[in-house]
Amino acid sequence: MAKPVPASTPVSFAYKRLYKNGKPHKGVDFGAKKGTKVTAAISGKVWYAGVGGGWGPAYGAHVIIKGSVHGKIRWVQVAHLSRIDVKTGQVVSIGKQLGLSGGVPGQWGAGNSTGAHVHFQVNKSSTWSDHVDPWPAIGAESGDRMDPAAYFMGATGVHVTWLGERLVAHGFGKHYVKGPGPIFGKADRDNVADFQRAQGWRGKNADGFPGPSTLIRLAADPKPAEASPPQPAPVKAPTAAAKTSSTPMVLRPLWYNIPGPDKLAKDSERALAGAALVKTGSPSVFGMNELIGPGKNSMTNTGSAFARKINAALGAAYTMIVPTTAFNENYLFYEKKTTALVEKVPDKILAAKVAGKAVPGRHLTLAVFEDIASGTKFVFGNTHLVDGKQWGAGRAAQAVIAMTELKRVSALHGSCPILVGGDMNRSDDLGAFIKGGLVNMRKVAKTGSASSDFATYTNIRKDKASKNADWIIDHGYCSKNMVVNAYTVALGYDATGTFPPLRPSDHVPILFSVSLPA
């Protein structure tokens, strides 16, 4: 979750501070002048956007988003706007512009405001009075020192003191007159900016507000050579790909589409087998399909029982991202030591029509991640395409919707590279990914695996025991500017660790390595 206004915007009226009538303030007021851009603090669906409705006329023009905050469903509001740029029912991503600030008495949208500001409120339910402290939601005073949302002008807590101490330890404390202290101010921002520029970063990547890469590097013990800020070499302006470092991005994603307990009785054994394979490959980020099972209610944000078994088997090295739709089958996992989550984007329902007939809608689960070593962001999607007996035309139509969403999210993050894979059935129906600027990783990979347990896709087709190998249904695509170093298809995997002959429409693990040249 993020602040709805620029990070430097001060707080003008705190949560639960008493009004003159003795009633407590239900949110936080940010002292934003009229016309300041107000953005979505979370991703989700706009529950209300308008004037007078929603939570009442006192809020004036306001927008309320329903979505997930730290694994719990919340209603997040911004109020006293002078312009609204979204509509009720619209799905928005974090950072989406919702409108402009207002609050000037007597002007449109002001409500009961006495001066220009933005009211920010977080509720446990859709009831207007069911409010909670918004500070932990955006990271302030939460003590979560590795959460970028915890750092903005005026943020207070022990995490701010820790940040200052780490800056000093790395030799970047020259702007402190005294301290560091528990309130994030100009000296903290200037010291953070110095540290970021010393990494070779520029522009928004050196704005003085710590992101995931900044915090991870500060948390590490400084090298002796880092006692004084090094003088960075001149660098070119960032390209459209928004690369932030000369370190190339190297990932080891894995898509392993594993049938759920609706297809396999011994789901616990299968879960452990899948986790064992994942640990062997040590992927940076990967997706799993068909993790459906008892309790298909993803709005609880706990995932299916089968997905939770996979997550438990993986242990603490990985974090599971639960889909946001009722299908509850596509999951993302990322390795915490190599990869940082930037944004979980709401799932995209891939409902299409072919010749006037509806194609069953499955979903695209996607998120934006950052490769910690290089500081490069990338979009990672996991999808399930269903033909609906349209003989491929249905999958093709769904691929168009998926590609449009992937490109939209990529554009919001500086046109960062895209990786998408999952249960797609035959790859010859997926021309939308190619037209959208992606490449079939199987076709452009430099090498396959030499392991006796694995084989390249091409070699599988020569296996006499695998006459139906054309029906390998798990595929992967990536942006053209990425290098596919290796692409490997495993012939199957079960609880005994064996690789049985491939059968029609079997799910098989796909392991690949990709890089983005510096």
N, C-alpha and C positions, 0 to 999 in steps of 0.2 A: 504494500500500500504506500501511496505517496501523498505529499501535500497537494491540495487543490490549487494552490497559487504559487508563484515563484518562491524559491527557497529563502530569499532575503526578506520576504514580507513579514513584518513584525506581528506579534499577537497584541490585540488591543483590549480584549476582554476574555478572561480565562473561564474554563469549565467550572460550573457550580459557584462561580462568584455571584454574590447576592445583588439583586436589583434593589432599587430604593424601596420597593414594596416588600422586600424580604424574601422573594422567591428566587431560587437558584437558576443560574444560566444553564441551559440544556446542552450547549455546545461550546465551540471556541470561535471567537471573532478574530479574523485577520484584517489588519488595517490596510487593505488594498484600495488605492484610489480608483475612482470610476473609470471603467474601460480596461481594467486589468484582465488578461485572459484567465479564465477559470477552467481547470481541466479535471478529468475523472481521476479520483484517488484510487479507484479499484476498477477491475473489469467486471462486467455484468450486464443486466438488462435494465433499461430506464423504467422504473416503476411509476414515476410521475414526472412530467415536465410541463409547467404552466404557471398560472397566477390564480391565487384564491382557492384552488383545490388542494389535493395532496394533504399536507398537514395544516392547512388553514391559511387565511388571508394575512395573518401577522408576519408570515415569512415572505410575503410578496411573491416575486417571480423566483421559483425554486425548482431544482432538479433533484430527484431521489433515485439512486441506483441500488438495485438489489443484487448482491453478489457475495463472494466468500472473502472473509477477512481472517487470516490465520486459521483456516479450517472451519470457521463458523459462519453461518449465513447472517448477514447484516444488511441493514438499510442505511445508506450513506447519503447525506444531504448537503447541498450547497444552496444558500438562500440569499435574498436581496440582490438579485441580478438585474442588470439594465438591458440584457439581451439573452435570449435562449437559442442555442444552435442545435438542439437535439429534440427528438419527439418521444412521447411515451411509447414503450414497447421496443424501442431501438436498442440493439446490442452494441455496447461500446467497449473499447479497450482502455486500459490504464493510460493516462496522458491525453485522451481524446478531449478536444475543446468542447466544453458544455455551454459556454456563453461568455459574457463579460460581466465584471463586477459592477455594482451600482450602490444602492443603499442611500442615495441622496434624497432627503425628505421632499415629498411633493412630486417626485418624478416617478415614471413608470417602473413598476417592479420593486419599489422601495419597501413596501409593507410598513411595519412598525419601526423602521430604522430611524435613528437619530443622526446618522452620518455615514459617509462612504465606508463600506467594509463588506466582507464576505463572512457569512455565518456557516460554520461547518459542524455537522452533527452526525453521530453514529448511533443507531438504534438496534435493539435486539429483535424487534418485530416491526410490523407496519404501523403500529400504534404510535402516534406522535410523541407521547410522553414517556415511552419505554426506552429512554436514552442510557448510554453508557459513556464512560470516559473515552474521548476520542484520541487522547495522547498515546496510549499503548498501541492503538490501531495503526498510527502512522510512525511509530517507533520512538517518539519522544518520551523521555523519562522511563523507557521500558528496560533500560540496562542491557539491551541486546546490542553489544558493541559491533557485531558483524553485519548489522542490518543498515544498508545505506539510507533507508528512510528515517533513521534515528538522528540524522545530522542535517540541520538547517539553522539559519540565523535565529538564535534565541532558544534552540533546543537545550534542555537541561538534564543532567544526570551524570552518574559515575562513568558512563560510557564516553562522555565528552572529555572528562579528565584523562581516561585511559588513552584516548586518541592523541591528546596533547603530549602525554608521556612517551608514546611510541614515536611521535614526530621528533621529539627531542633526542630519543635514543638513536634515531637514524640521522641525526645532524640537521634537522629542519625545524629549529625553534627560534630563529632569529627575530621573529616578529613579536614574541612574548616580552612584555615589559616586566610582568610578574606572572607567576602561574607555571604551568597551565592550570585551568580551573574547570568547573563543572558546567559553564555556560558557553555554548558555541558562539563565538563572535568573530570580528574582522581578523584578529590575529590568527585564530585557528584556520580561517579560510585562506589567508595569505600563505601560511605555512604548508597547508595541504596543497595549494596550487604550486608552490615551489617544488614539493616532492613529486607531484604529477609531471611537471615539466622536466624534472630530472630523469623520468622514465622515458622521455622522448615523446610524450603525449602533447597534443595541442588542441585548441578549440574547446568544445564542450567536454572533452576528456581531461581538461586541465582547468576546470572552473572553480576549484577549491572545495567542492563538495565530494566526499569520498564515495566511490562506487565499490563494487565487489572486489575488483583487482587491487585498488588502492588499499582497502582494509586488509586483504590477505597479505600483501607485501609488507605493510606496516606491522602486522602481527608477527611476521617472521623475524628471527634474530638478525640484526644488521651485520653485513660483512665489514671487515676492517676498512675496506676502501670506501665504504659509504659514510664514514665519519663526517666528511664534508660533502656538500652537494656537488656532484660531478657536473661539468659543463656539457650539456647535451650538444651533439652534432646537429648542424642545420638539417631540417627535414622538409620534404615537400608537403604541400597542403594535402589533407586527406582526400582520397578519391571517392567516387560514388559508393565503393564497397565499404567505406568507413573503417578501414584498417587503422588500428591505433598503435601498432608496434611493428618493428622489423622482424619479430619472431614469427615464423610461419605457424599457422594453426594446423595441428595434427590431431585427428580424432580417431577413435576406434568404435564407431557405433555398431550396434547389433540389433537387428530385428529378429525376434524369435516369437513366431506366432503359435501359441500353444493352446490346444483345445481345452475348454473348461470342463467342469464336472458333468455338464449335460451330454458330453461325448465320451468321457473317460470316468470310470468308476473310481479308480485309485488316484484321485486328484492330488492327494497329499504327496504321494510318491513322485508324481509328475512335477509338482511344484519344486520339490527338492532337487530333482534332476535338472530342471530348468535353471535353478539358481546355481547349481554346480557348473553348468556350462557357461553361464554368464561370468562367474568368478574366474573361470579358466581364461576367457578372452579378455577380461578386465576392460570392458568398453567404457568410454567416457559418457555416453548417453545411449539409451536404447529404448525400443518400444515393444510391447507385447499386445497381441490381439486375443479376442475371445476369452478374456478372463471373467466371463460371466458366471453367475452362480447364485446360491441362496442370498436373498437380500438385495435385489436389483434396485436399490434406491440410492443413486449417486449423489442426490442432494444432501445426504447425510455426511458426504465427504469422507467416508470411511472406506469406500470401495467394497467390491464383492468379497465374500468369504474366501474365494479362491485367490483373488489378488492379494489379500492380506497374508495368505500362506506364502506366496511368492516373496512378498516384502519381508516377512519374518525370516525366511530362509536366506535372503541376501545379507541381512545383518545391517550394521550401522554405516557401512561404506557408501550405501546408495539411499537416495530419497525417492519415494514414489509420488507421482502426480496423478490424482484421480480425475477421470473425465467428468465433465459438467452436465452430461445428458443422461436421460433415463436408460439409454442403451447399456451404459456402464460396462463396456468391454475393452476399449482401447486405453492402454496405460502407458505413461512415460516414466522412465527412471533415469537418474543422472548420478554420476560419481562425484561426491562432494569435494574430493581433493583436487579434481581437475576441471570441474565445470560448475558455474554459478547460474542460478535461475534468475533471469531478468524479468520475465513476465509470463504468467500462465494466461493464455488467450482463451476466451470462451469457445467451446467446441462449435464447429460449423456443421449443421445438419445438411447432408447431401441429398436432399429431396429433389428429384427431377421428373420431367415428363418426356416420353418418347412416343411419337405418333399419337398424342392425346392420352396415353396411358401413364399412370403414375408409376414411378420406379421406387421401390421401398427405400426410404431414407436411412442410411447409416450415418456415421459421423466421422469428422476429421478432428482428432485431438492434437493440439499444437501448443508450443511454447517457444519463447525466445530465451536462448541461453548465451552465456559468454564463456569462451575458452580462456581459462584463467592465465595460462602461460603467455598467450599472445595478446589478450585483451580484445579478441575479435568476437563480435556477436554473430549468432546464426539462428535461423528459424528451423525448428525440428518438428516434423509432423508425422503422425501415425494414423493410418486410415484403413477403412474397410469398405471396399466397393462391391456392390451387389447388382447383378444384372436384371433381376426381376423378370426372368424369362424373356428378356428383350434381345438375347443373343449378342451381347457385347455392347449394343447401343446404349443400354442403361448405364453400364460402367463408364462408357465414354462421356456421357452427359454428366455423371457425377464427378468425373475427373476434371471437367471444365470448372465446376463450382469449387472444387478443392484447390485448383491452381489459382483461381481468382483470389481466394482467401489468403493463400500463402504469399502471393505477390503483394497483397494489401498490407499484410503484417510486416513483410520485409521492407516495404517503402516507409513504414512508420519508424523503422530502426535503421535508417541510412542506407536502404537497399542492401542489407546484409545478405549473405548467401543462404540458400535453402537446401534442406535435406528432407525428403519425404519417402516413406515406405510403408509396407504393411501387406495386408491381405487384399490383393488386387486382381487375382485370377490371371488371365493371360495378358502379357504386357503389350500385345499388338493392338489392344483396344484403348491404349492410354496415350494417344497422340497429343492430348491437351498438355501434358507435362512437357513434351518436346517443344511444342509451339510456344509454351510459356517460358522457354529459356533453360530448361533442365535437360539432363542427359541420362540415359539408362546406364546405371553404373556397371552392370554386367558387361555391356558392350565396349566400354571405354577403359576398363580396368587394365592396369599394366601387368599384373601377375595374379595367379591363383595360388592355392595352398599346396605345399608339397607333402602335407600330412597324409598318412594312409587312411585316416578317418574322414578326410574331407576330399572334395573334388570340385573342380570348376564346373560351372553350369554346362559348358560345352562337353566336357568329359562325361557328365552324367547321362547325356543323351546317347552315349555309346555303350552304356551299361545294359547288358542284355536282360538283367533282372529288373530294369526300370523302363519298360516299354512305353509307359505313359508319362515320361519325364517332361514332355511338353507342358504338362499341367502343373508344373511347379507354380504355386500361386502367390508366393511371397516375393516382392520386388522392391527395388530401391532406386531413387532418382536424386540427382544433386545438381547444383548450379554449374554452368559451363566453365566458370573460372576455377573450379575446384579440381584437384588432381586425385583420381581414384587409384591409390597405390596397390590395393589388393581387393579382391572380391571373391568370397568363398561361400559355397553352399554345402551345408552338412546334409548327409543322406538320411537323417532322422536321429532321434535321441529318445531314450526311455529311461526308466528308473535303474536299469541294470547297466547303463552306459554303453549299450550296443547300438549299432546303426543298421536297422532292418532295411530290407528292400523298399524302395519308394513305391507308393501306391497312388492312384489318381487322386488329385486334390489334397494330398497330404500337406500339412504345414511343416516347413523345415527351417532351421536357423540359417540366417544369412549374416555372415560376418564380413565387414569391410573396413578398410582404412582410407581416410580421405585427408587431404591437406589443402591449405590455401597459401600459395607462395607469397613470400614477403615482397 
